[in-house]
């Protein structure tokens, strides 16, 4: 089943509210009083809403297999909880939960107990609860439903902006937001003061153990003469390009020795670039840059978890977007719907460990040695090339799928695609692609 945007938005609000209720009940049982446990002031916990929508969209193909469904929901919930924890700490330097005292945890952000709870929750929702809410959504009149959704989105946006600005002002972490906070103050000092006090008091009540994380050593002051200093856009872009190139070569060599033949593993029609690897390496760098000095086991575990979830999402997205399956691990033991398998997830973990601990420091240093002006020009040219390459590849893949389904070209662009990228050429570029019959 493919959910519409209207259905997904309703499910987001429904499960955000139910998640808030669950958090309030959990806090009430442990502390014997009512506490608004949400990050926002309203009665919503968006992390539950996002998690459940992701599970519903990406775990649909596993619905008939209880074990795989449980495992998939465990992975999705754990990854979202990890990313949320990292994002909150990066933005506000705050930790709203900490599993450091529990067994089998990673950085205090996630632990086995919470991960299993996400798996069980997702399984129960998808198998038993969501069919009921799906029926309720379609029973409710469409026009009032749309109006109510618009109101809910506006209220949520206002709550999010207000809470974010106030917390940033309280913590004085990001000077870029100080201007917003100052304007907010001048607009209404009394109202702003009341809101700051209210939010600060509510957060302290909800999270009594809330504290600032240990500050990292201050980084070197940015040098304007250095190209791609730190972990900015230019650095990440070239890491993406390098990861895409090396990932393609690695897969090509692996296929040669494991399958006995050379075959293309590229994601684009021009060049040897694997976008999955490129985006994966860039994403790992962004997420783990601040934590690159963690112990090896944490980097490995984070890479295994994030890499597996990322590959699964890429598999579902490409199938939904292009009607094409680019890889199928159904014949490999311990696979999840043929989209990921345990062995390759370990490869992601090893790759993350080797990258962050060994390769990244050297690669970062090499990139920064490029003269600034030359580096900026090369970045612009490479960016234009890759954007055009990805767009052209998407059009070629879309037409490739349409031809497989017997659809004739309707315009000059489609005829040009058929001439420039016929099936013979596409089969060479994407030898593992399988067209999904609709």
Phi and psi in degrees as a GROMACS rama.xvg file:
@    title "Ramachandran Plot"
@    xaxis  label "Phi"
@    yaxis  label "Psi"
@TYPE xy
-105.51  119.95  UNK-2
-83.9767  140.207  UNK-3
-77.5377  166.285  UNK-4
-61.3098  -37.125  UNK-5
-60.7709  -45.6242  UNK-6
-67.4242  -41.6642  UNK-7
-64.3264  -39.0209  UNK-8
-66.1535  -41.7684  UNK-9
-63.143  -41.9242  UNK-10
-65.6175  -35.1342  UNK-11
-59.9428  -48.0866  UNK-12
-69.0441  -39.596  UNK-13
-61.0393  -49.6768  UNK-14
-77.8014  -24.2787  UNK-15
-65.4963  -40.1941  UNK-16
-69.3635  -44.4157  UNK-17
-64.0812  -35.7012  UNK-18
-65.7359  -39.1654  UNK-19
-61.6182  -43.5208  UNK-20
-60.1613  -42.0997  UNK-21
-62.8568  -42.313  UNK-22
-66.45  -40.0332  UNK-23
-64.1958  -43.5041  UNK-24
-63.2642  -43.3647  UNK-25
-60.3447  -43.6366  UNK-26
-68.4544  -37.8414  UNK-27
-65.5639  -38.9463  UNK-28
-66.7508  -41.0346  UNK-29
-79.1238  -32.0024  UNK-30
-116.467  0.792958  UNK-31
62.187  28.8467  UNK-32
-159.649  160.644  UNK-33
-75.2539  131.235  UNK-34
-140.536  130.908  UNK-35
-77.4212  102.53  UNK-36
-84.3291  -5.45144  UNK-37
-72.408  154.702  UNK-38
-67.5808  -35.6547  UNK-39
-87.4528  171.607  UNK-40
-82.385  -25.0737  UNK-41
-77.3982  -175.686  UNK-42
-95.1401  53.0124  UNK-43
-138.071  141.009  UNK-44
-118.623  93.2168  UNK-45
-57.4288  -27.5406  UNK-46
-60.5482  -34.6867  UNK-47
-70.4752  -41.3017  UNK-48
-61.8453  -49.1556  UNK-49
-62.0057  -43.0827  UNK-50
-61.0837  -47.0102  UNK-51
-68.5013  -37.591  UNK-52
-64.9606  -42.5391  UNK-53
-61.0028  -43.185  UNK-54
-62.911  -43.5185  UNK-55
-64.5688  -39.5576  UNK-56
-75.5417  -46.1202  UNK-57
-94.7981  -15.5222  UNK-58
-101.857  5.16835  UNK-59
-58.0091  -38.2483  UNK-60
-69.5952  -12.5926  UNK-61
-102.669  7.48749  UNK-62
-59.0978  -33.0223  UNK-63
-83.1012  -11.0338  UNK-64
-112.974  108.681  UNK-65
-59.8982  -45.4346  UNK-66
-65.1671  -47.8827  UNK-67
-65.605  -35.6853  UNK-68
-64.3674  -45.37  UNK-69
-60.3811  -45.3708  UNK-70
-64.4017  -43.3515  UNK-71
-63.3728  -43.2934  UNK-72
-65.6239  -35.1462  UNK-73
-60.7605  -44.8653  UNK-74
-66.4399  -48.1618  UNK-75
-61.6815  -48.6008  UNK-76
-61.7386  -41.0315  UNK-77
-65.4275  -43.4537  UNK-78
-64.546  -43.4133  UNK-79
-65.3835  -39.7332  UNK-80
-64.0324  -39.9214  UNK-81
-64.9046  -47.7128  UNK-82
-64.1346  -38.3795  UNK-83
-63.9764  -44.3503  UNK-84
-61.8353  -43.2391  UNK-85
-64.1065  -41.8525  UNK-86
-65.327  -44.2811  UNK-87
-63.7022  -38.5319  UNK-88
-70.1633  -38.7293  UNK-89
-67.4385  -40.4465  UNK-90
-77.2091  -44.1758  UNK-91
-115.615  -4.75075  UNK-92
56.5273  40.2434  UNK-93
-126.608  149.523  UNK-94
-118.488  112.878  UNK-95
-86.1234  -15.3943  UNK-96
-148.73  157.266  UNK-97
-150.395  115.181  UNK-98
-99.7355  20.0898  UNK-99
-59.9002  -28.9212  UNK-100
-86.7373  -5.29598  UNK-101
-91.1302  157.737  UNK-102
-76.3512  152.273  UNK-103
54.0863  56.2428  UNK-104
-116.885  165.825  UNK-105
-130.978  106.485  UNK-106
64.5478  8.95072  UNK-107
82.3549  -5.58329  UNK-108
-83.472  -38.5107  UNK-109
-137.765  159.019  UNK-110
-151.938  164.981  UNK-111
-61.1958  -41.9846  UNK-112
-59.9815  -47.8675  UNK-113
-65.9089  -37.7547  UNK-114
-63.0916  -43.8082  UNK-115
-64.8918  -35.068  UNK-116
-64.0337  -40.183  UNK-117
-61.838  -41.7226  UNK-118
-62.5775  -46.2282  UNK-119
-65.0921  -41.9813  UNK-120
-62.8336  -45.662  UNK-121
-63.1927  -41.0682  UNK-122
-62.3831  -46.8815  UNK-123
-63.0002  -42.5642  UNK-124
-64.0061  -49.3316  UNK-125
-67.8905  -40.2912  UNK-126
-80.6968  -34.7451  UNK-127
-122.325  -41.9454  UNK-128
-85.5342  -44.7622  UNK-129
-62.0916  -37.4228  UNK-130
-55.4341  -35.6516  UNK-131
-67.0954  -48.1113  UNK-132
-67.4325  -30.8729  UNK-133
-62.0333  -41.8668  UNK-134
-66.6719  -41.1969  UNK-135
-63.1713  -42.4019  UNK-136
-58.3748  -42.4024  UNK-137
-83.0618  -14.1197  UNK-138
-79.2945  -32.1966  UNK-139
-70.5195  134.321  UNK-140
-54.5862  139.664  UNK-141
-64.3898  -49.2631  UNK-142
-62.3789  -50.9126  UNK-143
-59.8  -33.544  UNK-144
-63.6713  -42.7271  UNK-145
-65.1619  -43.8277  UNK-146
-61.3412  -44.3424  UNK-147
-64.3324  -38.7048  UNK-148
-63.4153  -41.1879  UNK-149
-60.6636  -43.5918  UNK-150
-62.8735  -44.4173  UNK-151
-62.5932  -40.8747  UNK-152
-64.1844  -42.2498  UNK-153
-63.5051  -45.0006  UNK-154
-63.6464  -43.3936  UNK-155
-63.3464  -42.676  UNK-156
-62.4096  -43.9597  UNK-157
-63.0649  -43.0786  UNK-158
-63.8261  -42.4401  UNK-159
-65.0032  -46.6687  UNK-160
-63.2525  -46.576  UNK-161
-60.5131  -49.8955  UNK-162
-62.4268  -42.9697  UNK-163
-63.2879  -48.2301  UNK-164
-62.7134  -43.3673  UNK-165
-64.8254  -44.8507  UNK-166
-66.1592  -38.9876  UNK-167
-64.498  -36.1497  UNK-168
-69.2801  -42.8672  UNK-169
-60.408  -47.2439  UNK-170
-83.1251  -16.8692  UNK-171
51.8536  46.8998  UNK-172
-91.3996  -37.3104  UNK-173
-121.522  106.9  UNK-174
-59.4837  -26.2535  UNK-175
-62.7418  -26.8353  UNK-176
-93.0401  -8.58439  UNK-177
-63.2506  -36.6665  UNK-178
-60.7602  -42.5272  UNK-179
-63.1267  -45.0248  UNK-180
-64.6607  -39.3024  UNK-181
-64.2054  -41.854  UNK-182
-63.4962  -37.7067  UNK-183
-62.8386  -39.926  UNK-184
-66.1292  -45.9521  UNK-185
-67.5324  -28.8865  UNK-186
-64.3192  -40.1982  UNK-187
-163.289  94.2767  UNK-188
-63.4517  -41.2699  UNK-189
-66.8961  -42.7846  UNK-190
-66.1418  -42.8311  UNK-191
-61.9406  -43.8182  UNK-192
-62.7337  -38.5605  UNK-193
-65.0669  -43.9142  UNK-194
-66.1995  -43.6242  UNK-195
-57.6975  -46.8563  UNK-196
-63.6698  -41.6069  UNK-197
-64.7635  -48.3611  UNK-198
-65.1817  -43.6199  UNK-199
-61.7867  -43.894  UNK-200
-65.535  -41.5587  UNK-201
-65.4896  -42.8869  UNK-202
-64.7459  -40.6227  UNK-203
-66.0773  -34.9535  UNK-204
-69.376  -42.7704  UNK-205
-69.1104  -35.6693  UNK-206
-130.207  77.8106  UNK-207
-62.8372  -23.1737  UNK-208
-90.4789  8.76091  UNK-209
-61.4301  131.687  UNK-210
-155.032  161.515  UNK-211
-72.4092  136.995  UNK-212
-71.3101  161.425  UNK-213
-61.8836  130.669  UNK-214
-71.0172  139.059  UNK-215
-79.2091  163.2  UNK-216
-63.5152  135.246  UNK-217
-62.4476  138.04  UNK-218
-77.7107  162.661  UNK-219
-63.0377  142.922  UNK-220
-62.7564  138.144  UNK-221
-58.6783  130.204  UNK-222
-103.996  118.414  UNK-223
-64.6844  -20.871  UNK-224
-83.9622  -9.09263  UNK-225
-94.9973  131.806  UNK-226
-79.6001  135.288  UNK-227
55.934  43.5553  UNK-228
-69.8656  145.3  UNK-229
75.0156  -137.36  UNK-230
-126.869  50.4434  UNK-231
-88.4844  -169.216  UNK-232
-61.2291  -48.1751  UNK-233
-60.8979  -43.0912  UNK-234
-62.2659  -46.8773  UNK-235
-65.2665  -38.0333  UNK-236
-61.8338  -45.7504  UNK-237
-71.7754  -28.5437  UNK-238
-66.0347  -40.4814  UNK-239
-59.3017  -47.128  UNK-240
-62.2993  -44.9116  UNK-241
-65.8352  -42.8771  UNK-242
-63.3686  -39.8727  UNK-243
-64.2723  -41.5259  UNK-244
-69.4306  -50.6207  UNK-245
-68.1488  -33.9461  UNK-246
-63.7642  -41.4048  UNK-247
-62.8203  -45.7391  UNK-248
-62.2012  -41.6438  UNK-249
-62.2293  -46.0235  UNK-250
-65.3877  -37.892  UNK-251
-62.9101  -46.4142  UNK-252
-65.455  -40.9336  UNK-253
-60.5574  -43.0471  UNK-254
-66.2385  -34.4461  UNK-255
-62.9095  -42.5594  UNK-256
-85.5325  -28.2266  UNK-257
-88.1928  -30.2846  UNK-258
-113.48  -7.59875  UNK-259
79.2418  15.9835  UNK-260
-153.599  154.095  UNK-261
-82.312  136.672  UNK-262
-151.58  146.951  UNK-263
-68.9222  137.998  UNK-264
-121.576  17.025  UNK-265
-73.965  150.886  UNK-266
-96.6339  -11.3126  UNK-267
-125.084  161.847  UNK-268
-79.038  -19.5596  UNK-269
-123.418  120.498  UNK-270
95.5053  165.731  UNK-271
-101.918  82.5462  UNK-272
-131.9  126.357  UNK-273
-101.35  106.37  UNK-274
-62.3651  -33.2334  UNK-275
-60.5746  -46.1921  UNK-276
-69.1815  -42.2132  UNK-277
-59.751  -50.0091  UNK-278
-65.9257  -35.6809  UNK-279
-63.6684  -47.9374  UNK-280
-65.0229  -42.2215  UNK-281
-63.2067  -43.2715  UNK-282
-64.4669  -43.4647  UNK-283
-60.5615  -40.2262  UNK-284
-63.5982  -45.3211  UNK-285
-62.2187  -44.9044  UNK-286
-72.5699  -37.6745  UNK-287
-104.907  4.33726  UNK-288
-57.5811  -46.2561  UNK-289
-69.3582  -19.8224  UNK-290
-114.813  24.3616  UNK-291
-68.2593  -13.8108  UNK-292
-95.3262  7.25176  UNK-293
-59.5143  165.241  UNK-294
-65.1671  154.005  UNK-295
-56.6822  -38.6339  UNK-296
-64.8252  -34.4729  UNK-297
-70.2524  -41.1043  UNK-298
-63.4359  -42.414  UNK-299
-63.4817  -46.2114  UNK-300
-64.2212  -44.4635  UNK-301
-62.9506  -42.3687  UNK-302
-64.2927  -40.3739  UNK-303
-62.4577  -47.4231  UNK-304
-68.3527  -51.0354  UNK-305
-67.0364  -40.9495  UNK-306
-64.1488  -43.9123  UNK-307
-63.5944  -44.8773  UNK-308
-64.1533  -40.7841  UNK-309
-63.9856  -44.4045  UNK-310
-64.884  -37.3545  UNK-311
-63.6305  -45.6975  UNK-312
-63.4879  -41.5147  UNK-313
-60.8074  -40.4062  UNK-314
-63.0515  -46.8392  UNK-315
-65.8744  -42.7478  UNK-316
-62.2312  -47.372  UNK-317
-65.6394  -33.118  UNK-318
-69.6087  -41.4674  UNK-319
-70.1464  -38.3407  UNK-320
-77.8949  -41.917  UNK-321
-115.337  -5.14304  UNK-322
67.4296  24.1708  UNK-323
-128.213  135.668  UNK-324
-100.658  116.942  UNK-325
-90.0707  -21.4519  UNK-326
-150.308  150.688  UNK-327
-142.237  112.387  UNK-328
-101.545  23.9092  UNK-329
-60.4845  -27.4294  UNK-330
-90.1484  -3.17005  UNK-331
-96.1918  133.88  UNK-332
-58.5211  152.039  UNK-333
57.7455  48.259  UNK-334
-100.419  160.824  UNK-335
-117.997  95.7882  UNK-336
63.65  17.7008  UNK-337
77.7669  -0.358081  UNK-338
-91.8291  -35.5594  UNK-339
-140.075  163.202  UNK-340
-143.684  160.329  UNK-341
-62.0348  -40.6435  UNK-342
-59.9075  -47.8012  UNK-343
-70.5984  -28.4311  UNK-344
-64.5827  -38.8278  UNK-345
-64.088  -35.9452  UNK-346
-59.5744  -41.4032  UNK-347
-60.6383  -42.5194  UNK-348
-63.6161  -44.0335  UNK-349
-64.5299  -42.2774  UNK-350
-61.9023  -42.1453  UNK-351
-62.9046  -42.1214  UNK-352
-65.1587  -48.7827  UNK-353
-63.5381  -40.2967  UNK-354
-65.458  -54.1487  UNK-355
-70.5697  -34.4226  UNK-356
-90.6007  -32.1547  UNK-357
-114.203  -53.5892  UNK-358
-81.8119  -42.839  UNK-359
-55.6934  -46.4722  UNK-360
-56.4674  -40.1531  UNK-361
-72.3162  -45.0518  UNK-362
-61.7173  -43.3892  UNK-363
-59.7362  -43.5692  UNK-364
-64.4298  -41.2617  UNK-365
-63.9165  -43.4989  UNK-366
-62.0687  -41.1019  UNK-367
-70.2124  -14.8082  UNK-368
-81.2094  -11.6885  UNK-369
-68.4104  133.053  UNK-370
-54.4248  140.301  UNK-371
-57.3198  -49.3709  UNK-372
-64.6233  -44.8054  UNK-373
-62.1303  -42.6215  UNK-374
-61.1297  -41.8462  UNK-375
-64.5839  -42.6891  UNK-376
-65.1916  -44.4789  UNK-377
-62.1316  -38.6005  UNK-378
-62.9611  -44.3665  UNK-379
-61.5972  -47.0357  UNK-380
-64.6402  -44.9056  UNK-381
-66.0208  -36.6889  UNK-382
-65.7733  -44.1317  UNK-383
-62.5135  -43.4716  UNK-384
-60.3973  -46.8076  UNK-385
-70.1432  -37.7714  UNK-386
-62.6201  -46.859  UNK-387
-62.4473  -39.2876  UNK-388
-63.8328  -43.2964  UNK-389
-67.4872  -43.1478  UNK-390
-62.6928  -44.989  UNK-391
-64.5748  -39.0804  UNK-392
-64.775  -39.3277  UNK-393
-63.2583  -42.4697  UNK-394
-65.0674  -42.1157  UNK-395
-64.3206  -40.8476  UNK-396
-67.5484  -39.3722  UNK-397
-62.2187  -43.7146  UNK-398
-69.0708  -33.9096  UNK-399
-60.0527  -44.3049  UNK-400
-67.5911  -40.4191  UNK-401
-64.1131  -40.0594  UNK-402
-63.6811  -39.1738  UNK-403
-64.0484  -26.4564  UNK-404
-92.9873  5.90911  UNK-405
83.2638  17.1011  UNK-406
-87.1644  128.737  UNK-407
-80.9442  154.133  UNK-408
-65.7309  138.056  UNK-409
-103.016  -15.979  UNK-410
-148.648  179.257  UNK-411
-63.9412  -37.2242  UNK-412
-63.1222  -44.3776  UNK-413
-66.8371  -35.8049  UNK-414
-66.9623  -38.9439  UNK-415
-64.5497  -39.2529  UNK-416
-62.1672  -41.0762  UNK-417
-64.3497  -34.8438  UNK-418
-77.5998  -41.0342  UNK-419
-79.6693  -36.1007  UNK-420
-128.224  68.8895  UNK-421
-69.1413  171.953  UNK-422
-58.2687  -37.4473  UNK-423
-59.6503  -44.0762  UNK-424
-70.3149  -41.3106  UNK-425
-65.2485  -34.8466  UNK-426
-64.909  -32.3915  UNK-427
-74.1343  -39.0742  UNK-428
-73.641  -40.1574  UNK-429
-123.295  69.5772  UNK-430
-66.4788  -21.3762  UNK-431
-97.4969  -1.47002  UNK-432
-70.3322  138.64  UNK-433
-125.899  126.901  UNK-434
-78.369  128.803  UNK-435
-80.4542  119.993  UNK-436
-77.6208  129.641  UNK-437
